[in-house]
Amino acid sequence: MDDPALLSEKENIALLLREMLDETISPNRDWEEIKTKLKDYRCEEAVEDLLAFIAKDRKFGDDLARKVLLAVFSVAGDFGARGRLANLLFI
């Protein structure tokens, strides 16, 4: 693995995202579908699914869906979903 100090911010976030997706947590069919979409670079679909997942189960994996969503925003953009996330979290 490359030295994180030598990688760009986006590369470091992408590495973090991969690590988060590889975390072993209790099985969840919806979560597995989200991971598959992200691994297949279907980010816009994954963002929609992550928002729905957060609305349904915010505490899953110690708020893992929110953390993954923020990492996706940093790497791939927010696809216009940042405001919708804020509404889920603060309203």
N, CA and C atoms as a LAMMPS dump frame, in Angstrom:
ITEM: TIMESTEP
0
ITEM: NUMBER OF ATOMS
273
ITEM: BOX BOUNDS ff ff ff
-5.0000000000000000e+02 5.0000000000000000e+02
-5.0000000000000000e+02 5.0000000000000000e+02
-5.0000000000000000e+02 5.0000000000000000e+02
ITEM: ATOMS id mol type element x y z
1 1 1 N 0.844 -1.179 0
2 1 2 C 0 0 0
3 1 3 C 0.889 1.242 0
4 2 1 N 0.449 2.257 -0.72
5 2 2 C 1.205 3.505 -0.783
6 2 3 C 1.144 4.237 0.543
7 3 1 N 2.163 5.035 0.796
8 3 2 C 2.196 5.862 1.999
9 3 3 C 1.086 6.912 1.897
10 4 1 N 0.139 6.938 2.862
11 4 2 C -0.957 7.909 2.793
12 4 3 C -0.492 9.356 2.69
13 5 1 N 0.678 9.652 3.217
14 5 2 C 1.191 11.021 3.15
15 5 3 C 1.502 11.434 1.716
16 6 1 N 1.716 10.465 0.839
17 6 2 C 2.064 10.764 -0.55
18 6 3 C 0.848 10.771 -1.472
19 7 1 N -0.312 10.419 -0.965
20 7 2 C -1.52 10.35 -1.778
21 7 3 C -2.299 11.652 -1.699
22 8 1 N -3.107 11.891 -2.735
23 8 2 C -3.964 13.07 -2.712
24 8 3 C -5.104 12.854 -1.721
25 9 1 N -5.786 13.928 -1.396
26 9 2 C -6.907 13.84 -0.461
27 9 3 C -7.978 12.88 -0.984
28 10 1 N -8.296 12.981 -2.285
29 10 2 C -9.308 12.092 -2.856
30 10 3 C -8.86 10.633 -2.796
31 11 1 N -7.586 10.373 -3.037
32 11 2 C -7.09 8.999 -2.965
33 11 3 C -7.185 8.466 -1.54
34 12 1 N -6.871 9.299 -0.564
35 12 2 C -6.994 8.886 0.832
36 12 3 C -8.452 8.612 1.207
37 13 1 N -9.354 9.446 0.731
38 13 2 C -10.77 9.237 1.016
39 13 3 C -11.248 7.959 0.338
40 14 1 N -10.783 7.695 -0.885
41 14 2 C -11.157 6.466 -1.583
42 14 3 C -10.666 5.243 -0.824
43 15 1 N -9.451 5.32 -0.275
44 15 2 C -8.938 4.209 0.542
45 15 3 C -9.786 4.01 1.788
46 16 1 N -10.145 5.104 2.434
47 16 2 C -10.999 5.032 3.618
48 16 3 C -12.353 4.42 3.262
49 17 1 N -12.904 4.829 2.129
50 17 2 C -14.183 4.291 1.684
51 17 3 C -14.086 2.785 1.483
52 18 1 N -13.026 2.328 0.837
53 18 2 C -12.84 0.883 0.648
54 18 3 C -12.753 0.153 1.983
55 19 1 N -12.033 0.723 2.928
56 19 2 C -11.915 0.101 4.249
57 19 3 C -13.27 0.028 4.942
58 20 1 N -14.062 1.095 4.833
59 20 2 C -15.38 1.102 5.464
60 20 3 C -16.281 0.04 4.834
61 21 1 N -16.193 -0.119 3.526
62 21 2 C -17.028 -1.098 2.849
63 21 3 C -16.603 -2.523 3.17
64 22 1 N -15.345 -2.708 3.534
65 22 2 C -14.848 -4.034 3.869
66 22 3 C -15.104 -4.413 5.319
67 23 1 N -15.567 -3.467 6.141
68 23 2 C -15.822 -3.757 7.551
69 23 3 C -16.816 -4.891 7.696
70 24 1 N -16.534 -5.764 8.629
71 24 2 C -17.446 -6.862 8.915
72 24 3 C -18.475 -6.38 9.928
73 25 1 N -19.721 -6.372 9.493
74 25 2 C -20.814 -5.973 10.366
75 25 3 C -21.943 -6.984 10.189
76 26 1 N -22.937 -6.889 11.024
77 26 2 C -24.032 -7.847 10.932
78 26 3 C -24.626 -7.826 9.522
79 27 1 N -25.006 -8.989 9.012
80 27 2 C -25.529 -9.062 7.641
81 27 3 C -26.793 -8.224 7.464
82 28 1 N -26.872 -7.567 6.348
83 28 2 C -28.033 -6.752 6.022
84 28 3 C -28.133 -6.705 4.503
85 29 1 N -29.236 -7.188 3.976
86 29 2 C -29.401 -7.293 2.524
87 29 3 C -29.281 -5.939 1.828
88 30 1 N -29.924 -4.902 2.364
89 30 2 C -29.852 -3.572 1.755
90 30 3 C -28.418 -3.053 1.737
91 31 1 N -27.695 -3.268 2.83
92 31 2 C -26.318 -2.803 2.915
93 31 3 C -25.451 -3.509 1.878
94 32 1 N -25.664 -4.807 1.694
95 32 2 C -24.896 -5.569 0.705
96 32 3 C -25.154 -5.047 -0.704
97 33 1 N -26.393 -4.662 -1.006
98 33 2 C -26.713 -4.092 -2.317
99 33 3 C -26.015 -2.745 -2.519
100 34 1 N -25.968 -1.933 -1.477
101 34 2 C -25.272 -0.644 -1.56
102 34 3 C -23.792 -0.875 -1.822
103 35 1 N -23.187 -1.795 -1.095
104 35 2 C -21.76 -2.086 -1.293
105 35 3 C -21.495 -2.545 -2.72
106 36 1 N -22.373 -3.379 -3.254
107 36 2 C -22.204 -3.858 -4.633
108 36 3 C -22.262 -2.7 -5.613
109 37 1 N -23.214 -1.806 -5.437
110 37 2 C -23.333 -0.65 -6.332
111 37 3 C -22.084 0.225 -6.265
112 38 1 N -21.571 0.457 -5.078
113 38 2 C -20.368 1.282 -4.957
114 38 3 C -19.164 0.602 -5.589
115 39 1 N -19.038 -0.688 -5.375
116 39 2 C -17.907 -1.417 -5.958
117 39 3 C -18.004 -1.475 -7.478
118 40 1 N -19.224 -1.373 -8.024
119 40 2 C -19.437 -1.348 -9.475
120 40 3 C -19.442 0.085 -10.021
121 41 1 N -19.081 1.061 -9.196
122 41 2 C -19.02 2.482 -9.562
123 41 3 C -20.375 3.036 -9.999
124 42 1 N -21.454 2.509 -9.434
125 42 2 C -22.797 3.028 -9.677
126 42 3 C -23.132 3.972 -8.519
127 43 1 N -22.347 5.037 -8.438
128 43 2 C -22.387 5.93 -7.277
129 43 3 C -23.703 6.66 -7.117
130 44 1 N -24.281 7.136 -8.203
131 44 2 C -25.523 7.89 -8.083
132 44 3 C -26.638 7 -7.518
133 45 1 N -26.721 5.749 -7.977
134 45 2 C -27.707 4.81 -7.434
135 45 3 C -27.41 4.529 -5.961
136 46 1 N -26.14 4.363 -5.638
137 46 2 C -25.747 4.077 -4.259
138 46 3 C -26.094 5.241 -3.336
139 47 1 N -25.931 6.464 -3.815
140 47 2 C -26.268 7.639 -3.01
141 47 3 C -27.754 7.625 -2.655
142 48 1 N -28.605 7.332 -3.638
143 48 2 C -30.046 7.256 -3.37
144 48 3 C -30.348 6.173 -2.339
145 49 1 N -29.713 5.022 -2.502
146 49 2 C -29.929 3.916 -1.559
147 49 3 C -29.394 4.249 -0.168
148 50 1 N -28.262 4.936 -0.11
149 50 2 C -27.704 5.328 1.184
150 50 3 C -28.631 6.294 1.915
151 51 1 N -29.213 7.243 1.183
152 51 2 C -30.158 8.167 1.806
153 51 3 C -31.364 7.41 2.37
154 52 1 N -31.885 6.468 1.606
155 52 2 C -33.02 5.669 2.085
156 52 3 C -32.61 4.83 3.293
157 53 1 N -31.403 4.305 3.258
158 53 2 C -30.9 3.477 4.352
159 53 3 C -30.767 4.301 5.631
160 54 1 N -30.237 5.502 5.497
161 54 2 C -30.074 6.39 6.657
162 54 3 C -31.44 6.731 7.247
163 55 1 N -32.421 6.995 6.389
164 55 2 C -33.763 7.315 6.872
165 55 3 C -34.369 6.141 7.633
166 56 1 N -34.03 4.93 7.213
167 56 2 C -34.614 3.732 7.82
168 56 3 C -33.848 3.267 9.055
169 57 1 N -32.505 3.331 9.017
170 57 2 C -31.704 2.749 10.1
171 57 3 C -30.441 3.569 10.32
172 58 1 N -30.599 4.717 10.939
173 58 2 C -29.491 5.662 11.131
174 58 3 C -28.343 5.073 11.955
175 59 1 N -28.636 4.231 12.916
176 59 2 C -27.62 3.729 13.845
177 59 3 C -26.844 2.519 13.318
178 60 1 N -27.232 1.96 12.184
179 60 2 C -26.584 0.765 11.654
180 60 3 C -25.068 0.959 11.558
181 61 1 N -24.329 0.003 12.088
182 61 2 C -22.871 0.032 11.971
183 61 3 C -22.237 1.293 12.515
184 62 1 N -22.762 1.81 13.62
185 62 2 C -22.247 3.033 14.232
186 62 3 C -22.279 4.196 13.238
187 63 1 N -23.432 4.375 12.591
188 63 2 C -23.654 5.475 11.646
189 63 3 C -22.802 5.327 10.384
190 64 1 N -22.54 4.081 10.007
191 64 2 C -21.662 3.79 8.875
192 64 3 C -22.201 4.33 7.554
193 65 1 N -23.506 4.245 7.321
194 65 2 C -24.071 4.707 6.054
195 65 3 C -23.808 6.2 5.843
196 66 1 N -23.949 6.996 6.903
197 66 2 C -23.672 8.436 6.785
198 66 3 C -22.202 8.678 6.473
199 67 1 N -21.325 7.942 7.14
200 67 2 C -19.886 8.1 6.916
201 67 3 C -19.511 7.723 5.486
202 68 1 N -20.088 6.635 4.995
203 68 2 C -19.822 6.212 3.614
204 68 3 C -20.37 7.249 2.647
205 69 1 N -21.565 7.756 2.913
206 69 2 C -22.16 8.759 2.032
207 69 3 C -21.288 10.013 1.945
208 70 1 N -20.773 10.475 3.064
209 70 2 C -19.898 11.657 3.047
210 70 3 C -18.609 11.372 2.277
211 71 1 N -18.082 10.159 2.384
212 71 2 C -16.887 9.798 1.622
213 71 3 C -17.204 9.768 0.121
214 72 1 N -18.364 9.252 -0.251
215 72 2 C -18.773 9.239 -1.659
216 72 3 C -18.891 10.674 -2.171
217 73 1 N -19.494 11.554 -1.38
218 73 2 C -19.593 12.958 -1.78
219 73 3 C -18.213 13.529 -2.087
220 74 1 N -17.235 13.21 -1.258
221 74 2 C -15.887 13.746 -1.431
222 74 3 C -15.194 13.202 -2.673
223 75 1 N -15.456 11.954 -2.98
224 75 2 C -14.761 11.305 -4.1
225 75 3 C -15.51 11.488 -5.416
226 76 1 N -16.826 11.305 -5.397
227 76 2 C -17.584 11.256 -6.645
228 76 3 C -18.566 12.416 -6.819
229 77 1 N -18.723 13.251 -5.825
230 77 2 C -19.699 14.327 -5.894
231 77 3 C -20.949 13.961 -5.121
232 78 1 N -21.836 14.931 -4.946
233 78 2 C -23.007 14.658 -4.112
234 78 3 C -24.28 14.399 -4.906
235 79 1 N -24.223 14.537 -6.233
236 79 2 C -25.383 14.25 -7.084
237 79 3 C -26.624 14.996 -6.599
238 80 1 N -26.416 16.162 -6.022
239 80 2 C -27.52 16.971 -5.536
240 80 3 C -28.159 16.457 -4.263
241 81 1 N -27.477 15.577 -3.546
242 81 2 C -28.085 14.912 -2.389
243 81 3 C -27.639 15.47 -1.043
244 82 1 N -26.708 16.387 -1.022
245 82 2 C -26.193 16.894 0.259
246 82 3 C -27.3 17.547 1.094
247 83 1 N -28.153 18.315 0.461
248 83 2 C -29.262 18.944 1.177
249 83 3 C -30.254 17.929 1.72
250 84 1 N -30.495 16.876 0.95
251 84 2 C -31.407 15.826 1.415
252 84 3 C -30.831 15.112 2.632
253 85 1 N -29.512 14.921 2.658
254 85 2 C -28.879 14.322 3.826
255 85 3 C -29.07 15.223 5.037
256 86 1 N -28.851 16.517 4.856
257 86 2 C -29.022 17.465 5.958
258 86 3 C -30.445 17.406 6.501
259 87 1 N -31.428 17.303 5.617
260 87 2 C -32.815 17.203 6.077
261 87 3 C -33.043 15.948 6.903
262 88 1 N -32.45 14.842 6.486
263 88 2 C -32.603 13.588 7.249
264 88 3 C -31.971 13.698 8.64
265 89 1 N -30.838 14.364 8.705
266 89 2 C -30.088 14.405 9.944
267 89 3 C -30.604 15.447 10.927
268 90 1 N -31.119 16.557 10.417
269 90 2 C -31.408 17.676 11.303
270 90 3 C -32.88 18.06 11.4
271 91 1 N -33.728 17.389 10.644
272 91 2 C -35.167 17.737 10.711
273 91 3 C -35.94 16.566 11.223
